[in-house]
Amino acid sequence: MKELRTTNRHRQLAAALGATLLLGTLAACSATETEQPVRDLGQEQVQAAWTSKDKLLSEAHVDEAESIVLAYTLDGKTPYLVARDLATGEEIWKEKSGVGNTPSGIAFEVSVVENNGKKYVSLLQLVEKDKVRPAVLDLKTGQRVSKDPGSLYNIDRPTECDNSWCTIAASPDTGGNIADYYYDWHSNSWKKAKKASEMPDPKKNLGDYYLGEGLSISSDQESGRSVLSYAHEGALAWSKDYEEIYDEHYSTGGGWAWETFDGEQSTLVGSGNRTFYQFELGGRDFEWDMATDSMLVGLDPQTGDGRWSLPGADYSCLGILDLYGVHTDSTLVTCQINSGTAEVNVQDDGTAKLGGIKNFEGNFVGIDVHSGKKKWSFPMPDMADNELVKKLRLQQQFLAGDKSVVLPLAEGAQVVDIDSGKAVGIEQGLGQAVLCTMELEGVDVQRSGNDKDTANLLPATTVQSCDRDTRKKSDQLPLFAEFQRAGYQEGATVVLEGEKGLTAYTMPSATDPAPESVDK
């Protein structure tokens, strides 16, 4: 089975509840020898190694083995894929990119694949104004190793598919119709698939859209229904109607996200909603039923049979907290909306205005990923309180990991253990300087080198030091204990995405000389 993985926008970081455990002191070697305290790395400061000045479009991809870090950046309206030396931050190479025909809202993601002991990265390369091509580059040098695919157009950005990359594009050979292409390692070229089974991750039909995790989706234009298919080990395992997996009127328009959880058994967990159906049904004005809009399901990857479903489950928590990717190997955290309605009014510019929320009731819940059973629960804030909701949506969020998460509970922010649901106040569970995340506003990015042909994309979510009590940006760096809580190991170089570029931090190591003094 596939290993536990996560998708674009969101990073998976291991965490430990609270500060690092204090180590005991060494036993004295003799009765006359003075006892020496054991060094506690958690109470030492991390060191800033280097910073870059970039407008980031993607999360950083760090390859410690190759001592390289890659990220998509934005210069004006032109995106670049930039490679930097992990130790120094010096630029090694960079290549112009384009958004291509990939829909607006889908973030840039660095995709690295290893083949025959070497690592490569794929991108949609901007060759000249209005011309882009899918390309595969040597990770170390940035040199293109793939052959020019010829006169392709309307090209999607390549996405990883079973140790290769896939894309869709049109060409004169197809009469302008969209066709599937995949990267063939033997010929170092992009090949057009003649049938869906040729794809590295086979699909039910050519033209079906990849969702990741071996999943692809197709839409029946006559019925308006969507079909989900799953490929494993080079073969199509099953295909099922979305309404059989979820409920009526769930479609691809809702923004699907899937993850594979392994253990004694494997489970595919999928999330989505049917807001688009409600919008189309209601026209310009409709009543949003929050309890029936979203859902989580757990499937058997071998058969596609449902193991469990959780109606009302919403990772975004109505915009107050992003819980996608917050989980351990056995427990995931989400919000479950039990009741609540709001009037939605569609504006002339295509945006929607949300009226007041009524009769709201919901909970933060910990769910067993394989059985769907609820392990713990805490009430959500009153979403009908507009001032409280506005405050929660605007403030920075504490960085979560896979062992603990900070939730806004009635008694204040609490650090909650994901598996057990045990909660402690942030004064006990966090240091004064902590790592926080913040979403930035969308930016206009060129699709293919034409200033007028743009897409609006969300830049990378920032991760920066902030004060635990005020949640405002802080110049004080967190102690190593905070980075340990976020899953980083001693001696590592950690690269985080800031508002103005990347910042690399060096973690302390037991092999380094002990500092003379440390600010507590």
TORLO-934477 format. One line per field, with one value per residue (C-alpha): y, x, z; residue number from 1; residue in one letter. Coordinates in pm, whole numbers, padded with zeros to 5 digits. Each point is the difference from the previous one (the first is absolute). Layout:
# residues N
north (Y  ...);
east (X  ...);
up (Z  ...);
k (NUM  ...);
r (A  ...);
//
This chain:
# residues 520
north (00000  00358  00165  00278  00308  00350  00249  00361  00298  -00193  -00155  -00300  00063  -00236  00170  -00071  00140  00272  00056  -00268  -00234  00092  -00255  -00125  00066  -00244  -00205  00114  -00205  00015  00138  00291  00090  00300  -00091  00160  00093  -00168  00245  00074  00085  00097  00312  00119  00252  -00088  00207  00183  -00121  00201  00178  00058  00286  -00170  00015  -00365  -00191  -00343  -00174  -00072  -00347  -00094  -00283  -00047  -00276  00234  00311  00188  00183  00086  00233  00180  00379  00295  00286  00254  -00236  -00263  -00316  -00161  -00332  00086  -00240  00113  -00152  -00128  00102  00351  00104  00089  -00039  -00305  00031  00134  -00054  00201  -00177  00054  -00075  -00168  -00128  -00121  00160  00309  -00077  -00312  00094  -00061  -00308  -00116  -00359  -00200  -00362  -00235  -00228  -00232  00170  00358  00262  00213  00273  00077  00334  00182  00191  00346  -00011  00331  00233  -00198  -00332  -00256  -00365  -00280  -00064  -00225  00149  -00147  00092  00099  00196  00116  -00130  -00126  -00374  -00042  00040  00288  -00133  00209  00222  -00075  00269  00040  -00198  -00078  00015  -00353  -00196  -00303  -00336  -00327  00103  00213  00302  00039  00293  00080  00219  00069  -00017  00027  -00381  -00023  00259  00230  -00257  -00064  -00315  -00175  00003  -00168  00018  -00311  -00059  -00232  00255  00315  00130  00088  -00262  00026  -00283  -00192  -00163  00071  -00317  00134  00274  -00056  00018  -00159  00180  -00113  00243  00222  00356  -00095  00234  -00122  00064  -00156  -00315  -00213  00158  00153  00140  00017  00167  -00145  00298  -00144  -00086  00271  -00261  -00054  -00332  -00066  -00254  -00142  -00145  -00212  -00161  00091  -00126  00149  -00150  00141  00275  00126  00268  00293  -00024  -00358  00113  00324  00111  00172  00303  -00023  00103  00086  00372  -00012  -00038  -00358  -00112  -00358  -00168  -00361  -00127  -00322  -00231  -00348  00096  00288  00258  00269  00308  00256  00337  00222  00204  00083  00378  00031  -00208  00220  00308  -00132  -00113  00325  00244  00338  -00053  -00318  -00128  -00179  -00311  -00049  -00339  -00166  00187  -00188  -00356  -00227  -00363  -00292  -00260  -00338  00071  -00357  00006  00358  -00117  00252  -00060  00309  00346  00318  00248  00364  -00054  00316  00027  00378  00048  00270  00201  00034  -00280  -00220  -00360  -00172  -00224  00014  -00365  -00286  -00341  -00098  00319  00300  00332  00182  00218  -00162  00235  -00137  00290  00349  00202  00328  00203  00024  00289  -00015  00337  00133  -00054  -00371  00016  -00106  00194  -00212  00100  -00066  -00360  -00140  -00298  -00102  -00302  -00180  -00174  -00052  -00379  -00265  -00287  -00347  -00004  -00368  -00039  00356  -00022  00321  -00006  00343  00321  00368  00263  00248  00375  00160  00076  00231  00240  00215  00186  -00322  -00165  00304  -00008  -00372  00031  00287  -00117  -00214  -00370  -00205  -00251  -00347  -00336  -00365  -00038  00320  00287  00332  00044  00312  -00145  00176  00020  00149  -00144  -00352  -00239  -00326  -00339  -00140  -00364  00038  00337  00108  00382  00245  00380  00158  00135  -00360  -00143  00275  00230  00379  00017  -00250  -00085  00142  -00028  00265  -00010  00279  00161  -00137  00134  00029  -00229  -00028  -00316  00000  00322  00225  00280  -00007  -00378  -00051  -00224  00090  -00234  -00020  00044  -00228  00004  00181  -00164  00247  00073  00161  00080  -00268  00246  00270  -00219  00289  -00041  -00013  00073  -00253  -00343  -00295  -00240  -00334  -00158  00175  -00139  -00343  00035  00058  -00317  00129  -00188  00123  00113  00045  00303  00106  00223  00191  00217  00364  00300  00125  -00323  -00311  -00010  -00288  -00087  -00227  -00226  -00055  -00333  -00188  -00011  00382  00191  00091  00368  00203  00139  -00040  00243  -00187);
east (00000  00101  00171  -00172  00021  -00140  -00094  00090  -00068  00015  00349  -00001  00211  00042  -00060  00038  -00234  00173  00367  00267  00028  00284  00275  00125  00349  00281  00101  00326  00302  00130  -00100  00242  -00092  -00233  -00326  -00037  -00347  -00105  -00037  -00363  -00002  -00365  00087  00262  -00057  -00011  00220  -00110  00230  -00117  -00299  -00116  -00200  -00277  -00374  -00079  -00261  00064  00124  00372  00116  00310  00229  00257  00184  00068  00032  -00251  -00327  -00250  -00299  -00216  00035  -00165  00186  -00255  -00261  00248  00047  00342  00118  00309  00260  00221  00288  -00144  00304  00056  -00322  00194  -00194  00109  -00240  -00344  -00246  -00298  -00333  -00361  -00336  -00114  -00354  -00019  -00307  00039  00024  00217  00328  00347  00168  00360  -00001  00325  00037  00299  00087  00303  00166  -00037  -00258  -00200  -00261  -00275  -00160  -00191  00294  -00053  00207  -00102  -00295  -00324  00185  00036  00101  00008  00362  00207  00315  00300  -00051  00362  00075  -00338  00090  -00291  00021  -00337  -00044  -00207  -00358  -00073  -00300  -00210  -00233  -00268  00235  -00062  00294  00148  -00106  00171  -00148  00162  00369  -00045  -00207  -00323  -00171  -00276  00042  -00127  00195  -00059  00017  -00305  -00195  00011  -00155  00150  00212  00190  00381  00250  00378  00177  00337  00135  -00031  00022  -00307  -00364  -00225  -00367  -00201  -00208  -00207  -00059  00181  00330  00021  00244  -00305  -00267  -00333  -00345  -00013  00246  -00066  -00085  00154  00261  -00071  00320  00033  -00067  -00343  -00155  -00343  -00225  -00335  -00295  -00117  -00348  -00081  00218  00144  00366  00185  00302  00264  00297  00322  00246  00326  -00056  -00358  -00346  -00147  -00354  -00235  -00300  -00262  00056  -00356  00066  00304  -00139  -00356  -00207  00136  00365  00216  00353  -00071  00016  00376  00089  00287  00110  00256  00114  00042  00195  00020  -00139  -00237  00008  -00276  -00060  -00151  -00171  -00157  -00222  -00320  -00290  -00010  00010  -00316  -00175  00116  -00126  -00329  -00065  00120  00107  -00139  -00026  -00002  00321  -00061  00337  -00079  -00065  00256  00321  00102  00295  00007  00236  00037  00166  00266  -00019  -00372  -00122  -00258  -00089  00125  -00154  -00141  -00019  -00264  00067  00379  00180  00381  -00020  -00223  -00199  00320  00112  00260  00158  00015  00082  00302  -00023  00020  00206  00022  -00327  -00197  -00104  -00138  -00285  -00301  -00343  -00291  -00319  -00231  00011  -00137  00090  -00131  00242  -00034  00204  00139  00038  00378  -00049  00085  -00245  -00122  -00079  -00282  -00019  00034  -00300  -00050  00365  00134  00325  00299  00371  00036  00271  -00094  00152  00120  -00081  -00336  -00135  -00078  00009  00282  -00053  -00197  00001  -00266  00089  -00029  -00338  00024  -00302  00223  00124  00266  00148  00001  00168  00272  00062  00021  00247  00245  00303  -00034  00242  00192  -00144  00166  -00095  -00013  -00165  -00211  -00108  -00379  -00205  -00213  -00246  00262  00255  00256  00097  00274  -00182  00167  -00132  -00024  -00134  -00180  00178  00013  00224  00021  00245  00199  00084  00026  00187  00298  -00026  00133  -00177  -00040  -00313  -00154  -00184  -00181  00086  -00226  -00011  00233  -00036  00239  00062  -00130  00235  00203  -00290  -00064  -00374  -00035  00025  -00127  -00053  00189  00057  00367  00170  -00132  00252  00162  00164  00081  -00280  -00081  -00209  -00231  -00050  00047  00186  00324  00299  00370  00085  00080  -00169  00207  00090  -00281  -00253  00167  00008  -00375  -00028  00194  00348  00308  00323  00270  -00243  -00029  -00364  -00135  -00323  -00212  -00023  -00188  00307  00180  00158  00185  00230  00063  00266  -00113  00240  00178  00147  00330  00021  00173  -00248  -00099  00128  -00344  -00346  -00289  -00286);
up (00000  -00043  00294  00188  -00216  -00010  -00281  -00124  00246  00307  00178  00238  00309  00293  00337  00367  00263  00201  00047  -00019  00298  00226  00012  00334  00120  -00046  00298  00152  -00101  00355  00335  -00034  -00357  -00056  -00171  -00347  -00127  -00323  -00285  -00093  -00370  00016  00201  -00249  -00275  -00366  -00230  -00316  -00280  -00302  -00152  -00356  -00144  -00195  -00047  00054  -00201  00151  00309  00008  -00102  00200  -00114  00274  -00187  -00294  00226  -00213  00057  -00274  -00007  -00253  00021  -00171  -00174  -00118  -00146  -00120  00210  00038  00140  00207  00144  00289  00192  00328  00203  -00137  -00176  -00315  -00322  -00202  -00293  -00090  -00284  -00119  00035  -00096  00157  -00320  -00041  00361  00161  00218  00370  -00037  00167  -00139  00144  -00039  -00129  00027  -00118  00026  -00293  -00022  00297  -00131  00093  -00238  00020  -00251  -00081  -00271  -00149  -00150  -00320  -00152  00014  -00033  -00032  00276  00000  00258  00095  00225  00155  00177  00366  00061  -00317  -00126  -00347  -00207  -00068  -00173  -00374  -00135  -00029  -00307  -00062  00306  00135  00269  00225  00367  00240  00034  00308  00153  -00096  00111  -00010  -00311  -00110  -00192  -00165  -00247  -00307  -00349  -00327  -00377  -00009  00226  -00197  00300  00230  00342  00028  00281  00006  00231  00039  -00127  00171  -00271  -00281  00217  -00179  00060  -00158  -00090  00150  -00250  00272  00370  00112  -00141  00262  00292  00228  -00225  -00029  -00104  -00291  -00182  00114  00358  00255  00249  00368  00139  00214  -00313  -00043  -00310  -00073  -00303  -00056  -00188  -00200  -00056  00361  00157  00236  00082  00014  00222  -00110  00189  -00144  00196  -00112  -00364  -00032  00040  00318  -00002  -00114  00196  -00039  00238  00123  00104  00201  00144  -00049  -00265  -00185  00108  -00295  -00100  00037  00378  00034  00084  00218  00063  00224  00047  00357  00053  00300  00062  -00280  -00250  -00033  -00260  00165  -00223  00073  -00207  -00015  -00226  00027  -00379  -00030  00257  -00192  -00334  00156  00180  -00263  00130  00349  00201  00356  00090  00210  00170  00153  -00338  -00212  00079  00080  00078  -00114  00060  -00278  -00037  -00269  -00132  -00078  00032  00256  00268  00352  00157  -00072  00208  -00123  00083  00024  -00113  00016  -00051  00307  -00184  -00045  00362  -00001  -00267  00126  -00328  00060  00380  00099  00135  -00163  00169  00082  -00209  00125  -00168  00075  -00014  -00066  00158  -00086  -00143  -00291  -00170  -00292  -00293  -00246  -00322  -00109  -00354  00011  00070  00370  00267  00302  00304  00228  00372  00119  00186  00231  -00011  00187  -00075  00155  -00043  -00018  -00007  -00235  -00029  -00363  -00058  00179  -00006  00372  00200  00258  00158  -00050  00103  -00082  -00274  00066  -00066  -00371  00030  00198  -00289  00199  00138  -00343  -00158  00267  -00046  -00377  00005  00264  -00072  00078  00207  -00211  00058  -00031  00006  00379  00118  -00128  00152  00001  00093  00279  00233  00278  -00240  -00240  00104  -00115  -00075  -00038  -00329  00109  00355  -00011  00319  00011  00184  -00014  -00242  00296  00088  -00350  -00187  00053  -00017  -00355  -00227  -00367  -00163  -00344  -00198  -00334  -00245  -00261  -00353  -00272  -00379  -00188  -00375  -00160  -00299  -00018  -00101  00252  -00075  00040  00374  00276  00363  00233  00372  00095  00248  00356  00218  00302  00235  00361  00197  00361  00169  00176  -00265  -00309  -00159  -00193  00232  -00056  00269  -00138  00168  00206  -00156  00206  -00227  -00312  00164  00062  -00373  -00075  -00084  00115  00161  -00240  -00290  -00228  -00002  -00279  00067  -00228  00113  -00131  -00190  -00086  00143  00332  00095  00365  00146  00282  00295  00031  00294  -00191  -00010  00281  00272  00005  00292  00072  -00142  00028  00162);
k (1  2  3  4  5  6  7  8  9  10  11  12  13  14  15  16  17  18  19  20  21  22  23  24  25  26  27  28  29  30  31  32  33  34  35  36  37  38  39  40  41  42  43  44  45  46  47  48  49  50  51  52  53  54  55  56  57  58  59  60  61  62  63  64  65  66  67  68  69  70  71  72  73  74  75  76  77  78  79  80  81  82  83  84  85  86  87  88  89  90  91  92  93  94  95  96  97  98  99  100  101  102  103  104  105  106  107  108  109  110  111  112  113  114  115  116  117  118  119  120  121  122  123  124  125  126  127  128  129  130  131  132  133  134  135  136  137  138  139  140  141  142  143  144  145  146  147  148  149  150  151  152  153  154  155  156  157  158  159  160  161  162  163  164  165  166  167  168  169  170  171  172  173  174  175  176  177  178  179  180  181  182  183  184  185  186  187  188  189  190  191  192  193  194  195  196  197  198  199  200  201  202  203  204  205  206  207  208  209  210  211  212  213  214  215  216  217  218  219  220  221  222  223  224  225  226  227  228  229  230  231  232  233  234  235  236  237  238  239  240  241  242  243  244  245  246  247  248  249  250  251  252  253  254  255  256  257  258  259  260  261  262  263  264  265  266  267  268  269  270  271  272  273  274  275  276  277  278  279  280  281  282  283  284  285  286  287  288  289  290  291  292  293  294  295  296  297  298  299  300  301  302  303  304  305  306  307  308  309  310  311  312  313  314  315  316  317  318  319  320  321  322  323  324  325  326  327  328  329  330  331  332  333  334  335  336  337  338  339  340  341  342  343  344  345  346  347  348  349  350  351  352  353  354  355  356  357  358  359  360  361  362  363  364  365  366  367  368  369  370  371  372  373  374  375  376  377  378  379  380  381  382  383  384  385  386  387  388  389  390  391  392  393  394  395  396  397  398  399  400  401  402  403  404  405  406  407  408  409  410  411  412  413  414  415  416  417  418  419  420  421  422  423  424  425  426  427  428  429  430  431  432  433  434  435  436  437  438  439  440  441  442  443  444  445  446  447  448  449  450  451  452  453  454  455  456  457  458  459  460  461  462  463  464  465  466  467  468  469  470  471  472  473  474  475  476  477  478  479  480  481  482  483  484  485  486  487  488  489  490  491  492  493  494  495  496  497  498  499  500  501  502  503  504  505  506  507  508  509  510  511  512  513  514  515  516  517  518  519  520);
r (M  K  E  L  R  T  T  N  R  H  R  Q  L  A  A  A  L  G  A  T  L  L  L  G  T  L  A  A  C  S  A  T  E  T  E  Q  P  V  R  D  L  G  Q  E  Q  V  Q  A  A  W  T  S  K  D  K  L  L  S  E  A  H  V  D  E  A  E  S  I  V  L  A  Y  T  L  D  G  K  T  P  Y  L  V  A  R  D  L  A  T  G  E  E  I  W  K  E  K  S  G  V  G  N  T  P  S  G  I  A  F  E  V  S  V  V  E  N  N  G  K  K  Y  V  S  L  L  Q  L  V  E  K  D  K  V  R  P  A  V  L  D  L  K  T  G  Q  R  V  S  K  D  P  G  S  L  Y  N  I  D  R  P  T  E  C  D  N  S  W  C  T  I  A  A  S  P  D  T  G  G  N  I  A  D  Y  Y  Y  D  W  H  S  N  S  W  K  K  A  K  K  A  S  E  M  P  D  P  K  K  N  L  G  D  Y  Y  L  G  E  G  L  S  I  S  S  D  Q  E  S  G  R  S  V  L  S  Y  A  H  E  G  A  L  A  W  S  K  D  Y  E  E  I  Y  D  E  H  Y  S  T  G  G  G  W  A  W  E  T  F  D  G  E  Q  S  T  L  V  G  S  G  N  R  T  F  Y  Q  F  E  L  G  G  R  D  F  E  W  D  M  A  T  D  S  M  L  V  G  L  D  P  Q  T  G  D  G  R  W  S  L  P  G  A  D  Y  S  C  L  G  I  L  D  L  Y  G  V  H  T  D  S  T  L  V  T  C  Q  I  N  S  G  T  A  E  V  N  V  Q  D  D  G  T  A  K  L  G  G  I  K  N  F  E  G  N  F  V  G  I  D  V  H  S  G  K  K  K  W  S  F  P  M  P  D  M  A  D  N  E  L  V  K  K  L  R  L  Q  Q  Q  F  L  A  G  D  K  S  V  V  L  P  L  A  E  G  A  Q  V  V  D  I  D  S  G  K  A  V  G  I  E  Q  G  L  G  Q  A  V  L  C  T  M  E  L  E  G  V  D  V  Q  R  S  G  N  D  K  D  T  A  N  L  L  P  A  T  T  V  Q  S  C  D  R  D  T  R  K  K  S  D  Q  L  P  L  F  A  E  F  Q  R  A  G  Y  Q  E  G  A  T  V  V  L  E  G  E  K  G  L  T  A  Y  T  M  P  S  A  T  D  P  A  P  E  S  V  D  K);
//
